[in-house]
Amino acid sequence: MDYPTWAPGIGGGVLIGIISVVHVLVSHFAVGGGIALAVLETLAVRRAFVGGRRDASLEGLARRGSTMLILISTVLGAISGVAIWFSIGLVAPAGTSALIRNFAWAWAIEWTFFLLEMVAALAWAATWDRVRPRTHLLFIWLYAFAAFLSLVVIQGILAFMLTPGRWLETHLFWDGMLNPSYLPGLVLRIGTCLLLAGGYLALAAQRERDAQARGRLVRLLAVFQVAGAAVALASFPWWQRAALPGGLAAVFAGAASTLKGMQWTVSLARSALFLALALSLFAVLKPRRHRWPTAVLTLLAAFTFLGGYERVREGARKPFIIRDWMFSNGIRLDQVRRLNERGILATSGWVSRAAEVGNLEAGEQIFRIQCSCCHTRDGYNSIRARLGAADPDRIAGVIGLMRADAEVWAAAVASPQRGTAPTGGTPPSRGTAGARTVDRDKLTYPYMPPLVGIEEDAAALAEFLLHAAGGGMAAGEKHVLAPMAAGGNGCVR
């Protein structure tokens, strides 16, 4: 299906990334915080039934936590969630449409659980001292239940984008949901939820004036943090890596030379998780000394770990939105050969009429369709900065190499034996049945979508890139592509 393109100056990927990071940090607390607060109030109520009076410090922390939960979960979480849908629908409409169509029932279930979360959270926060203790407990446990199941559902879709697995062959709902990286990713997210819950609530516990009561609360919350960090460590990065096919595991580990920052990010995330675990153990052993500085540092370490993990997970998927099925610019693998034959402008219903007037305008349209998902003209990942000096031969060479990559991808889809690498690559590993794998050594730009289209499309893009680099040409003048081999020394990395 053909969609219009929207390319914000900041870069679509950056915009989605900023919104998503905020939402991820909020949503994981929304899940873990619900569980932690349910446990805190349960302990307070139970002690009231056993000892005759409620634990004032536990109840006070649960009350403060209810305000935090409402503000973070139902306000910031809901707003950032809507913002994600709005931004991905504009920046990546094809990928968003594919996820909706393939997982319509999963989204419906997740939204139902989210609605239950909101109702239960509001009811819990509004009924302190207005209903019986056990009735009040029912609200927070109902919230915790709905939030946890919401995570269980959404993790299937997030993991599917990285490891669609057998879905590539069957296109069945459950093959997509229960994909190879689903379980290790779910375990990691559950651990992170508990870690963040303890971290957020430890800050609220610092307001307790009674030092003895504060120490007791900090130690209890530190148990959540230690358990969460330990569970996350059970998944990251070793179990995560084991669930991925060989080539993808190498990218996840940062072994790919074109993604050098990946290994650094993996190391940072792992170090941050160990730091969070060490600080949590300190809080268990020395709860009275776990004050604002160490509490804030623990939470920042947890943020760093989760942010690092999300960057690695997103980076390992390059150059796809849905691994081995749809590229990040919304073009599917099975469309590559047809677009190479018919042209990208001839098949798009959203091309401006100005593109018919001159080659430069056509090149800009092609750039928006195929490149603007990752590059801007002058902003993040600027194509002007990547190209450097306006060298027609170098630009033509780069275009030729990218078109050669498109032919490799097209051959992979047309291979009579699906699930193998027709260009000499290794067969797919466990969990990748049906994947159209490609020998990455045959590609010049293995982590960029291929440049599809006919020769005229490529020439138009070459002219636009030359113009963007500062070497503008006369309107309507075509830039003739140099031979593909001429670009061997002009790779944009």
C-alpha positions in Angstrom: 0.0 0.0 0.0 1.3 3.5 -0.9 1.5 6.2 1.7 2.6 9.9 1.8 5.9 10.7 3.5 6.5 13.1 6.4 10.0 14.1 7.1 10.4 16.4 10.2 13.6 18.5 10.3 14.7 16.8 13.5 14.5 13.4 11.7 11.6 11.0 12.1 13.7 8.4 13.9 14.9 10.9 16.4 11.4 12.2 17.1 10.1 8.6 17.6 13.1 7.8 19.8 12.6 10.8 22.1 8.9 10.0 22.6 9.5 6.3 23.0 12.3 6.7 25.6 9.9 8.7 27.8 7.1 6.3 27.3 9.3 3.2 28.0 10.6 4.6 31.3 7.1 5.6 32.4 5.3 2.4 31.2 7.7 0.0 32.9 7.2 1.8 36.2 3.4 1.6 35.6 3.7 -2.2 35.5 6.2 -2.7 38.3 4.9 0.1 40.4 1.4 -1.4 40.4 2.8 -4.7 41.7 5.0 -3.0 44.3 2.2 -0.8 45.6 -0.2 -3.8 45.8 2.4 -5.6 47.9 2.9 -2.6 50.2 -0.8 -2.1 50.9 -1.4 -5.8 51.3 1.3 -5.9 54.0 -0.2 -2.8 55.7 -3.7 -4.3 55.7 -2.5 -7.7 56.8 -0.6 -6.3 59.8 -3.8 -4.4 60.7 -5.7 -7.6 60.8 -3.0 -9.5 62.7 -1.7 -6.8 65.1 -4.8 -4.7 65.5 -3.4 -1.6 63.9 -2.2 -0.7 60.4 1.5 0.0 59.7 1.4 3.8 59.2 4.7 4.0 57.3 3.6 1.3 54.8 0.3 2.9 54.3 1.8 6.4 54.0 4.2 5.2 51.3 1.3 3.5 49.4 -0.7 6.8 49.6 2.2 8.8 48.2 2.8 6.1 45.6 -0.9 6.3 44.5 -0.4 10.0 43.5 2.9 9.1 41.7 1.1 6.2 39.9 -1.7 8.4 38.7 0.6 11.2 37.5 3.1 8.9 35.8 0.9 6.1 34.5 -2.5 7.6 33.7 -1.2 11.1 32.7 2.3 11.0 31.3 2.0 7.3 30.2 -1.2 7.9 28.4 -0.1 11.1 26.7 3.3 9.6 25.6 1.5 6.5 24.3 -0.8 8.5 22.2 2.2 10.5 21.0 3.9 7.3 19.9 0.9 6.3 17.8 0.7 9.7 16.3 4.4 9.9 15.4 4.8 6.4 14.0 1.7 6.8 12.0 3.2 9.8 10.3 6.8 8.7 10.0 6.4 5.0 9.3 2.8 4.5 8.1 3.5 1.3 6.2 5.1 -0.4 9.2 2.3 0.9 11.5 -0.3 -0.4 9.1 1.4 -3.8 8.9 1.5 -4.2 12.7 -2.2 -3.2 13.1 -3.4 -5.5 10.4 -1.4 -8.5 11.6 -2.1 -8.0 15.3 -5.5 -6.4 15.4 -6.8 -8.7 18.1 -3.6 -8.3 20.2 -3.9 -4.5 20.0 -7.6 -4.8 21.0 -6.7 -6.9 24.0 -3.9 -4.6 25.0 -6.1 -1.5 24.8 -8.8 -3.3 26.9 -6.2 -4.0 29.6 -5.0 -0.4 29.4 -8.6 0.9 29.9 -8.9 -1.5 32.9 -5.6 -0.1 34.2 -6.9 3.5 34.1 -10.2 2.7 35.7 -8.7 0.7 38.5 -5.9 3.2 39.2 -8.4 6.1 39.4 -10.7 4.1 41.6 -7.8 3.1 43.9 -6.5 6.7 44.3 -10.0 8.1 44.9 -11.2 5.7 47.5 -8.7 5.9 50.3 -10.6 5.7 53.6 -13.9 5.5 51.7 -14.2 1.8 51.2 -13.3 -1.3 53.2 -9.5 -2.1 53.2 -10.0 -5.4 51.3 -12.2 -3.6 48.7 -9.5 -1.0 48.3 -6.9 -3.7 47.9 -9.0 -5.2 45.1 -8.6 -2.0 43.0 -4.8 -2.0 43.2 -4.4 -5.7 42.5 -6.8 -5.4 39.6 -4.6 -2.6 38.3 -1.4 -4.7 38.7 -3.1 -7.6 36.9 -4.2 -5.5 33.9 -0.8 -3.7 33.7 1.2 -6.9 33.7 -1.0 -8.6 31.1 -0.7 -5.4 29.0 3.1 -5.9 29.0 2.7 -9.6 28.2 0.7 -8.7 25.0 2.8 -5.7 23.8 6.1 -7.6 24.2 5.0 -10.1 21.6 4.6 -7.3 19.0 7.8 -5.6 20.0 9.8 -8.8 19.8 8.1 -9.7 16.5 9.6 -6.7 14.8 13.1 -8.1 15.6 12.5 -11.8 15.2 9.3 -12.6 13.2 10.4 -16.2 13.1 8.0 -18.7 11.5 5.6 -15.9 10.7 7.6 -15.1 7.6 6.4 -18.5 6.2 3.0 -18.9 7.8 1.8 -15.4 8.5 -0.1 -16.8 11.4 -1.0 -14.7 14.5 0.6 -17.0 17.1 3.7 -17.6 15.1 4.2 -13.8 15.1 3.4 -13.3 18.8 5.3 -16.3 20.2 8.5 -15.5 18.3 12.0 -16.5 19.2 12.9 -13.4 21.3 9.5 -13.1 23.0 10.3 -15.0 26.2 13.8 -13.6 27.0 12.5 -10.1 26.2 9.5 -10.6 28.5 11.7 -11.8 31.4 14.0 -8.8 30.9 11.1 -6.3 30.9 9.6 -7.9 34.0 12.9 -7.5 35.9 13.2 -3.9 34.7 9.7 -3.1 35.9 10.5 -4.3 39.4 13.9 -2.5 39.4 12.2 0.8 38.3 9.4 0.3 40.8 11.8 0.0 43.7 13.8 3.0 42.4 10.8 5.3 42.0 9.3 4.4 45.4 12.6 4.6 47.2 12.6 8.3 46.4 9.1 8.6 47.9 10.3 6.7 51.0 12.9 9.4 51.6 10.1 11.7 52.8 9.5 9.4 55.8 10.8 11.3 58.9 11.1 8.4 61.2 14.6 7.0 60.5 13.8 3.5 61.6 10.6 3.4 59.6 12.4 4.8 56.6 15.1 2.2 56.8 12.5 -0.5 56.9 10.8 0.8 53.8 14.0 1.3 51.9 15.1 -2.3 52.7 11.7 -3.6 51.5 11.9 -1.7 48.3 15.5 -2.7 47.7 14.3 -6.3 47.7 12.2 -5.4 44.6 15.3 -3.8 43.1 17.6 -6.7 43.7 15.1 -9.2 42.4 14.4 -7.0 39.3 18.1 -6.5 38.5 18.8 -10.3 39.0 15.9 -11.2 36.7 17.1 -8.7 34.0 20.6 -10.1 34.3 19.3 -13.5 33.6 18.2 -12.3 30.1 20.6 -9.5 29.1 22.6 -10.0 27.1 23.3 -13.7 27.0 19.8 -15.2 26.8 18.8 -12.4 24.4 21.7 -13.2 22.2 21.1 -17.0 22.3 17.6 -16.4 21.0 18.7 -14.6 17.9 20.1 -16.0 14.7 23.8 -15.9 14.2 24.1 -12.8 12.0 21.6 -10.9 14.1 23.3 -12.0 17.4 26.6 -10.5 16.0 24.9 -7.2 15.4 23.3 -7.3 18.9 26.8 -7.9 20.3 28.2 -5.0 18.4 30.4 -7.1 16.2 29.4 -5.5 13.0 32.0 -2.9 11.9 29.4 -0.5 10.6 27.6 -0.4 14.0 30.6 0.2 16.2 28.5 2.1 18.7 26.5 -1.1 19.4 29.2 -2.8 21.4 29.7 0.3 23.4 26.0 0.5 24.1 25.9 -3.1 25.2 28.8 -2.6 27.6 27.2 0.6 29.0 23.8 -1.1 29.5 25.4 -4.1 31.2 27.6 -1.9 33.4 24.6 0.2 34.4 22.6 -2.9 35.3 25.5 -4.1 37.5 25.7 -0.7 39.2 22.0 -0.8 39.9 22.3 -4.2 41.4 25.3 -3.1 43.6 23.4 -0.1 44.8 20.3 -2.2 45.5 22.4 -4.6 47.6 23.8 -1.6 49.5 20.3 -0.5 50.2 19.5 -4.0 51.6 22.6 -4.1 53.8 22.7 -0.4 54.8 19.1 0.9 54.4 19.6 4.0 56.6 22.5 5.2 54.5 20.5 4.8 51.3 19.4 8.4 51.0 18.7 10.8 48.1 22.1 10.7 46.3 22.3 6.9 46.1 18.5 6.6 45.5 18.8 9.0 42.5 21.9 7.2 41.2 20.2 3.8 41.4 17.3 5.2 39.4 19.6 6.8 36.8 21.5 3.5 36.4 18.2 1.7 35.8 17.2 4.4 33.2 20.6 4.0 31.5 20.2 0.2 31.3 16.7 0.3 29.8 17.6 3.1 27.4 20.7 1.1 26.3 18.8 -2.1 25.8 16.2 -0.3 23.7 18.9 1.2 21.5 20.5 -2.1 21.0 17.2 -3.8 20.2 16.3 -1.1 17.7 19.8 -1.0 16.1 20.0 -4.8 15.7 16.9 -4.6 13.5 18.6 -2.4 10.9 17.8 -2.0 8.1 14.2 -3.2 8.8 11.1 -2.2 10.6 10.0 -5.8 10.5 13.1 -8.0 10.2 13.5 -9.8 6.8 10.1 -8.5 5.6 9.9 -4.7 5.5 12.7 -2.2 5.3 12.8 0.9 7.5 11.4 3.1 4.6 8.3 0.9 4.4 9.3 -1.0 1.3 8.8 -4.8 1.6 11.3 -7.3 0.3 8.8 -8.7 -2.2 8.4 -5.2 -3.7 12.1 -4.7 -4.5 12.1 -6.5 -7.9 8.9 -4.8 -9.1 10.1 -1.4 -8.1 13.4 -2.0 -9.9 11.5 -2.8 -13.0 8.8 -0.1 -12.9 10.4 2.7 -10.9 9.7 4.3 -7.6 8.0 7.4 -8.9 5.8 5.6 -11.3 4.3 3.4 -8.5 3.8 6.1 -5.9 0.5 8.0 -5.9 1.9 10.8 -3.7 4.6 12.2 -5.9 4.4 15.9 -6.4 3.6 17.2 -9.8 6.7 19.2 -9.6 8.7 16.0 -9.8 7.6 15.8 -13.5 9.1 19.2 -14.3 12.8 18.7 -13.4 15.1 16.0 -12.4 16.0 17.8 -9.1 12.4 17.8 -7.9 12.1 14.1 -8.7 15.3 13.4 -6.8 14.0 15.2 -3.8 10.8 13.1 -3.9 12.9 9.9 -4.1 15.0 11.0 -1.2 11.9 11.6 0.9 10.4 8.2 0.0 13.6 6.0 0.4 16.0 7.9 2.6 14.2 10.3 4.9 13.4 7.5 7.4 17.0 7.7 8.6 18.5 10.8 7.0 17.7 14.5 7.0 19.2 17.1 4.7 20.8 19.2 7.4 19.7 17.8 10.7 20.3 14.5 12.4 22.3 12.1 10.3 22.6 14.8 7.7 23.0 13.6 4.1 25.0 16.8 3.5 27.5 16.0 6.2 27.7 12.4 5.0 28.4 13.3 1.5 31.0 15.9 2.2 32.3 17.7 -0.9 30.1 17.9 -3.9 31.8 15.3 -6.0 29.6 14.0 -8.9 31.7 10.9 -9.5 31.7 9.9 -5.9 27.9 10.4 -5.6 27.4 8.4 -8.8 29.5 5.7 -7.4 27.6 5.5 -4.1 24.3 5.4 -6.0 25.7 2.5 -8.2 26.7 0.5 -5.1 23.3 1.0 -3.5 21.6 -0.2 -6.6 23.8 -3.2 -6.7 22.7 -4.0 -3.1 19.1 -3.8 -4.3 19.8 -6.5 -6.9 21.2 -8.7 -4.1 18.0 -8.2 -2.0 15.8 -8.9 -5.1 17.7 -12.1 -5.8 17.1 -13.2 -2.2 13.3 -12.9 -2.5 13.3 -14.6 -5.9 15.4 -17.6 -4.6 13.6 -20.9 -5.3 14.7 -22.2 -1.9 13.3 -19.9 0.7 15.1 -19.6 4.0 18.5 -19.9 2.5 21.0 -17.3 1.3 21.0 -17.4 -2.5 24.2 -15.4 -2.7 26.4 -17.8 -0.7 25.4 -17.0 2.9 24.8 -19.5 5.6 21.4 -21.2 6.2 19.3 -19.5 8.9 19.8 -20.4 12.5 17.2 -21.7 15.0 14.2 -19.4 15.2 14.4 -17.9 11.7 12.5 -20.4 9.6 11.5 -18.8 6.3 13.7 -15.7 6.7 15.0 -14.3 3.4 18.6 -14.1 4.6 21.3 -12.4 2.5 25.0 -12.8 2.7 25.9 -9.5 4.3 29.4 -9.7 2.8 27.9 -9.3 -0.6 26.4 -5.9 0.4 28.1 -2.6 0.5 25.6 -1.1 2.8 24.2 -4.0 4.8 22.4 -1.8 7.4 20.7 0.6 4.9 17.6 -0.2 2.8 18.5 -0.9 -0.8 18.0 1.9 -3.4 15.2 0.7 -5.6 13.9 2.1 -8.9 14.9 2.4 -12.5 18.0 4.2 -13.9 16.1 7.5 -14.3 15.2 7.4 -10.6 18.8 6.8 -9.6 20.0 9.7 -11.8 17.4 12.0 -10.3 18.5 11.1 -6.8 22.1 11.6 -7.7 21.3 15.1 -8.9 19.4 15.9 -5.7 22.3 14.6 -3.6 24.8 16.7 -5.6 22.6 19.7 -5.1 22.3 19.0 -1.4 26.1 18.7 -1.1 26.4 22.2 -2.6 27.1 21.4 -6.2 23.8 22.3 -7.8 23.1 21.7 -11.4 21.0 23.4 -14.0 17.3 22.7 -13.7 16.3 19.7 -15.8 19.9 18.6 -16.4 20.4 14.9 -15.9 23.4 13.6 -14.0 24.6 10.5 -15.9 25.5 7.7 -13.5 29.1 6.6 -13.5 29.8 2.8 -13.7 28.9 1.1 -10.4 32.5 0.1 -9.8 33.5 3.8 -9.8 32.0 4.2 -6.3 34.3 1.7 -4.7 36.3 4.4 -2.8 33.3 6.6 -2.1 31.2 4.7 0.4 29.1 6.7 2.8 29.2 4.9 6.2 
